Structure formats: structure tokens, C-alpha cells
Amino acid sequence: MAPVPDRLRALSETLVKIASPTGDCDTLLVRLEKFLSAARIPTDRLTGPGFAPVLVAGHPPDPRRPTVLWATHADTVPPGEEPSHPAGEVAGGKMYGRGALDMKGGLAISLLLLEEFRDDPRFNLGLVVTTDEEAESAGAWEVLRHLPQDPSVVLVPEPTWERCAVSANGRIVWQVSVRGTGGHGEELRATKAPPNPVLAMSRFVGSLPGDFVPLSIHSEAEGEVTLPRRVRVRLDHALPPGRDSAADRDELLRLTRGGSRADSSLRWDVEPAPRTTPWLPAFEGDPKDAWVQRFLRAAKVELGRVRRFHMPAVGDFNVFGSRAPTVVFGPSGEGAHADDEWVDLGSLERCHAVYRRFLLEFPQEAAPRGEDGSVEEVPAPRTASDVAKG
């Protein structure tokens, strides 16, 4: 068997070369199933209305063991302009290609470690690969419905530039509208004309804190109409841990009163924008959780330091973080969601080493006990050289 760095690079290259925009991931899923079948790891696909297919891999969990769950995704954002580097090209220690950083390199890490530790009796090891993380994360919500038992810890190899995140912002998009009289004619240009919803919305948007991001503004009855009937704006907002949507809505309603200058003839409405799945909740894990502490120790051993990180972005990890202790940790790179995306191969190898250290140093007491109370025999941890030799 080839050394781990070579296999990690080769597998990452294979995955990056297979285009898998959201909604078109079947070719990549078939390739993953082929790898897992060769590694003698059972797989299944969750399919059904309302969510994209999810690949699930791993042996049926033993309820006496703790469960480590890899949470990954196979999809990428759709292609844009022609990239400067072909998919899978390696130059200057960087591997280029859409999804190289987010998150096919991390997916390759999880596949190799699932293969290596598939029969370890100290823990259950599972993998989920969603295909709509770059959309509405419907697959991740569906996985939660099917989990036979809550994971002890969820590991997410999303890019964090070798920092450990156990908390993340949530996200909600608000739809704010203001309705007035509307109509057309010279009388609506008069000094005492009814208030203009466009001006009211302009004042409202201008009063927003900088963390509310306008996505679009739409005016009903545009054209030759002097006074629009209604104006709507969509606002993207990151929710920090501890802030719920009710507090967000209250703040927006307060700001609408300034936008209308207390004019009672205008009617304001603030509601979450339509979405087929829940808007992603923020989560804040306990840094003192035993499994999180073990991961932090593994990172310190391999990297010589531990850097904590709060995820400002959102993803499937928000879904899993709402259910179980979740650690997001992944490689360095640039251009996620861009045309010239790349992952740092040295960083990818270091991340593999951290995750592997975490599994190698899993406590012996995690192994199931027999009826007489004895711990089932656990094979000695394999070194990197052992793995390289096969």
C-alpha cells in the first residue's frame, strides 16, 4: 500500500476531478461507493422526497460503544468562469479544483481513516456524505431523523485553516415589506400626498446595523405608477450563539418604526423568507466536553499548539451541532466557492494526522465489556509506518 500522504493526495485528486455541483452528484457518489466497497465498509443511500441523496457508510453501531460520526458533503457550488488551473492540478504545494478546499480534501481524509479504523472495537465509526450542503442542508436534517443513536462526537473536516471550531453562527434570511396606499396621478405628487413606501424602505435599510445584509429590493407596481403599493427587501443575517430569531425580529420591527417615521398609514411586515428546511441554528459546544478535549489534545500533539476558532460561516455542521458535540477542523487554502479554488497539501496532511491521532488515542475503556466485566481485546494502535506498509 502506498504511503498515507501519497494516497491522500491521489484520492483527493480523484474526487476533485469529478464535477459534483449541487443536484448532480451521482457520479461522485458511485465513485465513493466503489472505494468503500473495496475497503469492505457497508454503504447505503438515503433517498426520498424533499432532500438530495445522502451516502451513509459504516458498520451497524454497537450501542455499548461511543459513536464517532464523520459529517461531510460531496456537492460544490455550480461552476462559474473557466478556472486558471485544471481540476486536480498540483503546483507549488497546492491542489486546484472546485471543491478541493470545500470539502473534497476533507472527504478524502475521512474515507482513508474510515478504511483504517473500520474494525476498531473501541468505537463505532460512521460517515455521512450529503449532496445539498451548498443549498438548504435538507440531507443533514434527514440524517438526524435516521440516526440509530446520538453520536458521541461529530467530526467535520470543513476548511478552518487548521483551527478547531466548536461553535458557529446560524443564519436566517428575513423578508421585510412595507405597504402603502399606492396609485398614480398628479395629486400623489402634492405636498400632503400619502407616504411613499420606497422612501420609508430606504430609511429603514439605511438604519440597519452592518451585520444585516440586503440581498434584494423589489417594488410592486413599478413603471409609470407614481406611488408603489408595496416594497420588499430580503435581509441575510448571521445569528451568533445565544441569539434567537425572535430577538432578531423584534429588532427589525423596532427599526421599521423609524423607517416609517411613525406614519400609521404604512403597514410593515417582518417574516422569515420561505425555505423548505429550518434556517440554520447557531450552536455553541462545550469546550470542556470530554470528546472535544480529546480532540484538542490530539491537535496539540500533532501541531504543537491549539488554535480555537468560531465559525462565521454556516453549513451542515449547524445541523449536527444542534444534536451532538461537534468539532469543525480542516485544512488551509483559498477560493472556496470560487473558480480558482485550492487546498494546501501540506495542511491537508497535517489535518489527517490530527484526526488520526484522535482515533489512535481513543480511550481503552471505550471498548465494550463482556459479561464478566472484562474489556474486549483491542489491537495495538498502528503507526504511520505500519499503515504505509499495508
N, C-alpha and C positions, 0 to 999 in steps of 0.2 A: 504494500500500500504506500502511496506517495506521502511525503511529509505533510503535516497539517497545513502549513502556510501555502504549499502548492495546491492542495485540494481545495482550500478555502478560496484561493484566487480562481481556480478553474471552475468551481461551482458558481461563484459569483458572476463570472464572465458568461457562463451558460445562461443563467437566469436573466442577466441584463440584456442579452441578445434576443430574448423572446419578448416581443412587444406585448404589453398587457394593460392597455388603458381600461379604466373602469367600464364594465359592461362587455368586455371582450378578453376574458382571462382564461378561457378553456384550454388553449394550447399550453399555457404555463402550468395550469393545474394538472394536466396529463403528464407533463414532464416531472412535476413533483411527485405524483403518484408512482411513476416509474422508479424514481430514486428511492422512495420509501419502501416499495415492494422489494427492490434489490437488497435493502437493509433489513428485511423481514420485520417491518413495522406495519401493523394493520392500519388501514385508512378507511374513511367513509366520507361521503359528501352530504351536507345538509342542504336540501333544496326545498323550495316551496314558494307560494305566492308572497309578494311583498318584500323579498330580500334576495340578494345575489347569492350564488352558491358559496358555501364555506367548506373548505377541506379540513377534516379532523383526523389526527393521527395519534397513535399510541395504544398501548395495551389497556384493556379494561382496568380501571383503577381498583386497587385493594383498599377498602375503607379503613383498614388499620394503619395505612401509611399516609404520610403527608403528601400532598399533590403539588408539583411544580408545573405550571402551565405556561408555555410559550405562546404569546399573542402576537401574531404577525399579519401582514397583508401583502397580497400579490399585485394589487392594482396600482397604476400610476395615473397621473393626470394625463389627458389627451395630448398628443404631440402638437407642437406649435410650428416654429420656423425650422428650417433644416439646421441640425446641430453642426458645430465645427469639427466634432470628432465622431467617428462611427461608434455604435454601441459596442462596448466591450474593449475598446482600445485602451492600452496602458501606456502612459507616458509620464515620466517624472514621478513615479510612485503613486500616480492617480489612475483610477479606473473610471472611464467616462461611460455615460449612457443614461437614458431616462430610467429612474428608479434605482440607480447604483447606490445612492445615499439613502433614499427614502422609498423602500427599505429592503432592496434585494440583497445587499450585503449582509444586513442583519438576518434576513431569512436564511441565507447560506449558513451563518453561524448556528442558528437553531437547528437546521437539518443535520449538520455534522455532529452536534452534541447529542441530539436525539438518537442518532445512529450509535454513537459511542456508549451512551449510558442507558440504552433501551432496556437492559436486563438487570439494572442495579436494584437490589431488593430493599434499599433504604427509603425509596420514594417512588411515587407514581410520576411519570414524566409524559406530558401530553403537549400537543401542538395544535393550534388553530390557525388557519390561513384564510382571512376574509378577502373578499374581492370588491368591496364597496367602501373601503375606509376613506377614500378620497371623495366620497359622495355623502351619504347620510348614515353610515355605520349601521345599517339595518342588520347586516350579518352578525355583528358583535352582539347586538341586543338579542338576536335569535339564539346565539350560543349560550347566553345566560339562562335561557329557558330550558336548555337541554343538558346543562352540566349535572352529572350524577351526584357530585358533591362539590362544595365550595373549595376552590384552590387554597392551599396554604400561602402561596405567593404566586403572582403573575409577573413574568419577565417579558419586557417589551424592548426589542433591540432597535428602536427608532433612533435617529441621529440626535445625540446630545453633546457631541464633541467631548466624549469621554467623561461626562459629568453624570452623577446619579440624581435622578429626579424621583421623588416620592409624592409630589403634588403637582397639580396642573390647573390652569384656568379652565373654566367652562366657556360655553358660547351660546348666545341667543341672538336672533335677528328679530327686531321689533318692526311692526308696521304702524306708523302713526299717521292719522288722517285728520284733516280739518274741513268741515263742510259749512258753506255759507249760502246766501240767497241765490247767487248766480243770475245770469241773464245778459242782455245786451241792449244798448241804446244810449242816447245822449244823457238821459237822466242818471245813468250809472257813473258818469264822469263828474257829476256835481260834487260840490264840497261835502254835502251830507249824504253821499252815496253809501250804501252798505259796505261793511269792511271787506277788504279783498283777501281771500284765503291765501293767495300767493304771498302777499306781504306778511301775513301772520305766520305762515310757514317759514318764511325767510328769517323772521325774528327768532322763531323757535330754534331753527337749525343753528343760527348764529350764537344762541345761548348755550348750546350743548357743550359739556366737558369734552376734552380732546379724545377720551377713550371711546366715545360713541362715533362710529364711522358711517357716514351716509353712503349708501350703496346706489340708490336711485331716487329720483323725484319725478312724480307723474301728476299732471294736471288734467282733470276731466273737462271735456267741452272746450278744447283748445281751438285755435283758428281765429275766426272773426268775433268770437264772443268777448264782450268787454270784461265780464266778471265770471271767472270759473266757479263751478259749483263746489268742487272738492279738489283738494291737493293731498297727495300721499307721499310719504318718504319711508324708505326702508333703512333701518339702522343696525349695523353689526356691532355687537358689544361683547367683550371678553369679561366673563364673570369670575372674579377672584374667589378662592375658597372662603366660605363663610357668608357670601352674598347670594341671596336667592333672587328669583325672578320677580317676586312680589315687591321687594325693595327697589328693584330696577324700575318697575312700572310706576311705583309711587313717585320716584324722582322725575320720570318723564312727564307724568301728569302735572307735577308742580311746575315744570318748565313750560308746559303748554299755556298755563295761566299768564305767564309773561309774554308768550308769543301772541296771544290774542288781546293783550292789554285789557284783560278783564271784560271784553265785549261779549255780552251774553247771547248775541245773535249767532256767534260761531259755535259749532259743535265739534269737540275733539274726541278722538277715539285712539286708544293705545292697546294693541293686542300683539301677541307673538305671531310672526309670519307663519303661514301654513307650512307644515313639514310632516312627512309620513312617519317619522320616528321622533322621540323626545329630543329637544335641544340638549346638547351635551352638558352634563353637570360638571362643575368643578369638583376636584377631590383633593383631600389633604391627608396623606397617610401619616401614620405614627412613626417618626424616625427611630423610636425605641423599640418598635416591633422586633421580635427575635429574628425573623427571617430577613427583615430589612437590615438589621445589624450584621447578620452573617454576610450579606451581600456587600455591605460597606467594608467589612474586614477583607473580603476577597479582593475588592478593588484596591485597597491599600497595599496588600501584599504584592499584587502584580504591577501597580502603577507607582507605588511609593508615596501616594497621597490620595486623599479622598476629596473630591470637589462636589459639593451639593448644588443642585440646580432646580429651579422652579420652572416647569414647562409653561411658556406663554402661549404655545400653540395647542390645538386640540386634535383628537384622533380617537381611535378605538380604545386607547388606554383610559380615556374618561369613562367609558362604559365599564370596563373591567375594574377600574379603580373605585367604582361605586359599590363593588361587591366584595373585593378581597384586597389584601395588601399588594400593592403594585409598584414595581421598580422599572423605570424607563432609563435605559442606558444603551448608548450606541456610539458609532464612530464619528469622526470628523469628516468634513467635506464641504462642498458648496454647491449651490444651484438647485436645491430641491425644488421640484415643480418647474424648473427652467429647462431650456433646450440644451445647455451645456452643463449638465449635472455630473458631478464626480464624487467619488469616495476615496479617502486616503487609505491605501492598502496597509500601511504600517499601523494605522489606527484600527483598522478592521481586525488585524491580527491581535492587537492588544486587547480589544474587546472580547474576542474569542477566548483569550487567556483568562480574563476576569470571570466570564461566565463558567468556564471550565473549572477554575479554582473553586468557585462557589459550589459546584456539584461535587467535586472531589472531596471537599472538606465538610460535606453534609454529615451531621452527627450520626454516629453508630447507633445511638438509641432510637433513631427514627425507624430502624428495621423492625418488621413485625416480630412478635414473640410467640413462641409455641405454647402449648397448654401447660407445660411445666415452668413457664416463665423465662425460658432460655431464649436468647436472641438468635435468630436465624443467621447462619453463616453469611458473612458479607465478603466478597472478594476484595483483595487488596487493591487500592486505587492504582490505576495505571499512570505511568509517567508519560510525558510527551514523546519520549523516545520509543516507549512501548507502542504507542499509537502509530507512530511513523513506521514501525516495523510490521504493523498489522497484527 
